[in-house]
Amino acid sequence: MSDNIQTVTVLSKTTWTPNLFSFTVSRPDSFKFTAGQFVRLGVNPSQLKYYQQTDASDETADIALNEDVFRAYSIVSSPFDEVIEFFSIVIPDGAFTSQLQHLQVGDELLLNTMPFGFLTLARYQKPLPKDLWLLATGTGLAPFLSMLQDLKTWEDYEHIVLAYSARSLDELAYVEKIESLQEDFGTLVDNPARLIFIPIVTREPVEGALSERLPKLLLEGTLQARAGIALDIDTTHVMLCGNPDMVEDTKEALKTLGLVMNRRGEGNIAVENYW
């Protein structure tokens, strides 16, 4: 086993819907990461308290019972929390999440303590512009929650727009936490950023939520109007995380609006590609 692989213990689990859940694990003393990064979590199905045998036709058929399976997971928690939190979707018959959904407190997982990814605010050169837009679908919310629990984020920007899209209201997770962030973190710094939360629900009408896909909302100006802030090449950073189709389509919509990809610290648009 690699020196970077450590065993962690499941401390809690929250089920949002039959296909969405969050969980926390113990944090190794030496583990460090930057808000927005992801790690690789491993599971050995035979070591879970609840192991569900799958059919031979499933994609797990070529996974030996005692073989460790690793997947990339963005971190929800702050870089300074004593535990590590993750937000997961259940992929039917998936080699990883079909087992992980049955997690119980006390189960053990494997954690590769080498963090990965460049969806971090450190990628941008100083001085920073005044507006930060965080656009997420589904579990792509995770890295943005981590950033919003880092005081540096609140110090560096004037406005933070968090647009979070889900198919249904019950899939819109962490809403209470999001609504408490301004009070919990914004009050800890002088002249903090103002958080503007825009929920989006695409498959059912929900009062107070927008209903179209992010690319359309951007191209029609609906998202900017709701935020009360313009997207400007000189004043805006935009980060995208979530469904790959959303990321690609939204990236193209932003480019149509005049924004450019971030490279070598310069530019507006940053995305993460670990799917």
C-alpha positions as CSV (number, residue, x, y, z in Angstrom):
1,M,0.0,0.0,0.0
2,S,1.3,3.5,-0.9
3,D,2.6,5.7,2.0
4,N,-0.1,8.2,0.9
5,I,-3.0,5.8,1.6
6,Q,-4.4,6.0,5.1
7,T,-7.4,4.4,6.7
8,V,-10.2,6.8,7.9
9,T,-13.4,6.1,9.9
10,V,-16.9,7.1,9.0
11,L,-18.2,9.5,11.7
12,S,-21.6,10.5,10.4
13,K,-23.9,10.2,7.4
14,T,-26.7,12.4,6.0
15,T,-29.1,11.0,3.4
16,W,-30.6,13.8,1.3
17,T,-32.5,11.7,-1.2
18,P,-32.3,8.0,-2.2
19,N,-29.6,9.0,-4.7
20,L,-27.7,11.7,-2.7
21,F,-25.9,11.5,0.6
22,S,-23.1,13.2,2.6
23,F,-20.7,11.7,5.1
24,T,-17.8,12.7,7.3
25,V,-14.7,10.8,8.1
26,S,-11.8,11.2,10.5
27,R,-9.0,13.5,9.4
28,P,-5.4,12.2,9.5
29,D,-3.2,14.6,11.4
30,S,-0.8,15.1,8.5
31,F,-3.6,15.7,5.9
32,K,-3.6,19.2,4.3
33,F,-5.5,20.6,1.3
34,T,-6.6,23.8,-0.3
35,A,-10.3,24.7,-0.6
36,G,-11.6,23.4,-4.0
37,Q,-9.3,20.5,-4.3
38,F,-10.3,16.8,-4.4
39,V,-8.9,13.5,-3.1
40,R,-9.3,9.9,-4.0
41,L,-11.4,7.8,-1.6
42,G,-11.1,4.0,-1.6
43,V,-13.5,1.3,-0.5
44,N,-13.1,-2.4,-0.2
45,P,-16.7,-3.8,-0.4
46,S,-15.8,-6.9,1.7
47,Q,-14.9,-4.6,4.6
48,L,-18.1,-2.7,4.8
49,K,-20.6,-3.6,7.5
50,Y,-23.3,-3.9,4.7
51,Y,-22.0,-5.5,1.5
52,Q,-24.4,-5.9,-1.3
53,Q,-23.5,-8.6,-3.9
54,T,-24.2,-7.4,-7.4
55,D,-25.2,-9.4,-10.4
56,A,-22.5,-10.7,-12.8
57,S,-23.9,-8.4,-15.5
58,D,-23.1,-5.3,-13.5
59,E,-20.0,-3.3,-14.0
60,T,-18.8,-4.6,-10.7
61,A,-18.5,-8.1,-12.1
62,D,-14.8,-7.5,-12.9
63,I,-14.1,-6.1,-9.5
64,A,-12.8,-8.8,-7.1
65,L,-14.4,-8.8,-3.7
66,N,-11.1,-8.0,-2.0
67,E,-10.0,-5.3,-4.5
68,D,-9.9,-1.7,-3.4
69,V,-11.8,0.7,-5.7
70,F,-10.9,4.4,-5.7
71,R,-12.8,7.4,-7.0
72,A,-12.2,11.2,-7.0
73,Y,-14.2,13.2,-4.5
74,S,-14.2,17.0,-3.9
75,I,-14.2,18.0,-0.2
76,V,-17.1,19.9,1.3
77,S,-15.4,20.8,4.6
78,S,-13.1,23.7,5.4
79,P,-9.4,23.2,5.2
80,F,-9.4,23.9,8.9
81,D,-12.1,21.5,10.0
82,E,-11.2,18.6,12.3
83,V,-13.2,16.1,10.0
84,I,-13.4,15.7,6.3
85,E,-16.9,15.9,4.6
86,F,-17.9,14.5,1.2
87,F,-21.1,14.8,-0.9
88,S,-21.9,11.8,-3.1
89,I,-24.4,10.7,-5.8
90,V,-25.4,7.1,-6.1
91,I,-24.6,5.6,-9.5
92,P,-26.8,2.5,-10.0
93,D,-24.6,-0.6,-10.3
94,G,-21.5,1.6,-10.0
95,A,-18.4,-0.2,-8.6
96,F,-17.9,2.5,-6.0
97,T,-21.1,4.3,-5.1
98,S,-23.3,1.3,-5.2
99,Q,-21.4,0.1,-2.2
100,L,-20.6,3.4,-0.7
101,Q,-24.3,4.3,-0.3
102,H,-24.6,1.6,2.4
103,L,-22.0,3.3,4.6
104,Q,-22.6,3.1,8.3
105,V,-20.9,5.0,11.1
106,G,-17.8,3.1,12.1
107,D,-17.0,1.8,8.6
108,E,-13.5,2.3,7.4
109,L,-12.5,3.8,4.0
110,L,-9.1,4.5,2.4
111,L,-8.0,8.0,1.8
112,N,-5.2,9.0,-0.6
113,T,-3.8,12.0,1.3
114,M,-2.3,13.6,-1.8
115,P,-4.8,16.3,-2.8
116,F,-5.4,17.0,-6.5
117,G,-7.0,19.7,-8.6
118,F,-6.6,23.4,-9.6
119,L,-10.1,24.6,-9.0
120,T,-8.8,26.9,-6.2
121,L,-8.7,30.6,-5.8
122,A,-4.9,30.4,-5.6
123,R,-4.9,29.9,-9.4
124,Y,-5.8,33.6,-9.9
125,Q,-3.2,36.3,-9.9
126,K,-3.5,39.3,-7.7
127,P,-5.0,41.8,-7.5
128,L,-8.3,39.9,-7.7
129,P,-11.4,41.4,-9.3
130,K,-14.4,42.2,-7.1
131,D,-16.9,39.5,-8.1
132,L,-16.7,35.7,-7.7
133,W,-19.3,33.5,-9.4
134,L,-19.6,29.9,-8.3
135,L,-21.9,27.9,-10.7
136,A,-22.7,24.3,-9.6
137,T,-25.0,21.4,-10.4
138,G,-25.5,18.5,-8.0
139,T,-22.5,17.3,-6.1
140,G,-20.4,19.9,-7.9
141,L,-21.5,22.2,-5.0
142,A,-18.9,20.5,-2.8
143,P,-15.7,22.5,-3.6
144,F,-17.6,25.8,-3.4
145,L,-18.9,25.0,0.1
146,S,-15.3,24.4,1.1
147,M,-14.2,27.8,-0.4
148,L,-17.1,29.5,1.4
149,Q,-15.8,28.1,4.7
150,D,-12.4,29.7,4.2
151,L,-12.2,33.3,5.6
152,K,-9.8,34.3,2.8
153,T,-12.6,34.0,0.3
154,W,-14.7,36.5,2.2
155,E,-11.8,38.9,2.4
156,D,-10.8,38.8,-1.2
157,Y,-14.1,39.6,-3.0
158,E,-16.9,42.2,-2.8
159,H,-19.6,39.9,-4.1
160,I,-19.9,36.1,-4.2
161,V,-22.7,34.7,-6.3
162,L,-23.5,31.0,-5.7
163,A,-25.9,29.6,-8.3
164,Y,-26.8,26.0,-7.5
165,S,-28.9,23.9,-9.8
166,A,-30.7,20.7,-9.1
167,R,-33.5,18.7,-10.8
168,S,-35.9,18.8,-7.9
169,L,-36.3,20.7,-4.6
170,D,-35.3,17.7,-2.5
171,E,-32.0,17.4,-4.4
172,L,-31.2,21.0,-3.5
173,A,-28.9,19.9,-0.6
174,Y,-27.2,22.1,2.1
175,V,-29.6,25.0,1.6
176,E,-29.7,25.8,5.4
177,K,-25.9,25.7,5.6
178,I,-25.6,28.0,2.6
179,E,-28.1,30.5,4.1
180,S,-26.1,30.6,7.3
181,L,-22.7,31.2,5.7
182,Q,-22.9,35.0,5.6
183,E,-23.5,35.1,9.3
184,D,-21.1,32.3,10.2
185,F,-18.1,33.4,8.2
186,G,-18.8,36.9,6.8
187,T,-19.0,38.4,10.3
188,L,-15.5,37.2,11.1
189,V,-13.7,39.6,8.7
190,D,-13.8,43.3,8.2
191,N,-15.7,44.4,5.0
192,P,-16.7,40.9,4.0
193,A,-18.0,39.9,0.6
194,R,-21.8,39.8,0.2
195,L,-23.1,36.3,-0.6
196,I,-25.9,36.1,-3.2
197,F,-27.4,32.6,-3.3
198,I,-29.5,31.7,-6.4
199,P,-31.2,28.3,-6.2
200,I,-32.2,26.7,-9.5
201,V,-34.7,23.8,-9.8
202,T,-35.1,22.6,-13.4
203,R,-37.8,19.9,-13.3
204,E,-40.5,21.3,-11.0
205,P,-41.8,24.7,-10.2
206,V,-40.4,26.1,-6.9
207,E,-41.2,29.5,-5.5
208,G,-38.2,31.7,-5.4
209,A,-36.0,29.5,-7.6
210,L,-35.1,29.9,-11.2
211,S,-36.0,27.0,-13.5
212,E,-33.8,27.0,-16.7
213,R,-30.4,25.5,-17.3
214,L,-27.4,27.7,-16.4
215,P,-26.3,28.3,-20.0
216,K,-29.7,29.7,-21.0
217,L,-30.0,31.8,-17.8
218,L,-26.6,33.4,-18.6
219,L,-27.2,34.0,-22.3
220,E,-30.6,35.5,-21.6
221,G,-29.2,37.7,-18.7
222,T,-31.7,36.2,-16.2
223,L,-28.9,35.0,-13.8
224,Q,-27.2,38.4,-13.9
225,A,-30.4,40.2,-13.3
226,R,-31.3,38.0,-10.3
227,A,-27.8,38.6,-8.9
228,G,-27.9,42.3,-9.6
229,I,-24.3,42.1,-10.9
230,A,-23.0,42.2,-14.5
231,L,-20.5,39.7,-15.9
232,D,-17.5,41.8,-16.9
233,I,-14.1,40.6,-18.1
234,D,-12.3,43.0,-15.8
235,T,-14.3,42.4,-12.6
236,T,-15.4,38.8,-12.6
237,H,-14.0,35.3,-11.8
238,V,-16.3,32.4,-12.6
239,M,-15.9,28.8,-11.4
240,L,-17.8,25.8,-12.8
241,C,-18.3,22.4,-11.2
242,G,-20.8,19.6,-11.8
243,N,-22.3,17.7,-14.6
244,P,-19.8,17.6,-17.5
245,D,-22.5,18.7,-20.0
246,M,-23.3,21.7,-17.8
247,V,-19.7,22.6,-17.5
248,E,-19.0,22.5,-21.2
249,D,-22.2,24.3,-22.2
250,T,-21.9,27.0,-19.5
251,K,-18.2,27.5,-20.4
252,E,-19.2,28.2,-24.0
253,A,-22.0,30.5,-22.9
254,L,-19.6,32.5,-20.8
255,K,-17.2,32.7,-23.7
256,T,-20.0,34.0,-25.9
257,L,-20.6,36.7,-23.3
258,G,-16.9,37.8,-23.7
259,L,-15.3,36.0,-20.8
260,V,-12.1,34.0,-21.3
261,M,-10.6,30.8,-19.9
262,N,-8.2,31.2,-17.0
263,R,-4.6,30.3,-18.0
264,R,-1.4,31.0,-16.1
265,G,-3.3,32.9,-13.5
266,E,-5.0,35.3,-16.0
267,G,-8.6,35.1,-17.3
268,N,-12.1,34.6,-15.9
269,I,-13.3,31.0,-16.2
270,A,-12.0,28.1,-14.2
271,V,-13.3,24.5,-14.4
272,E,-12.4,21.1,-12.9
273,N,-12.2,18.0,-15.0
274,Y,-12.0,14.9,-12.8
275,W,-15.1,13.0,-14.0
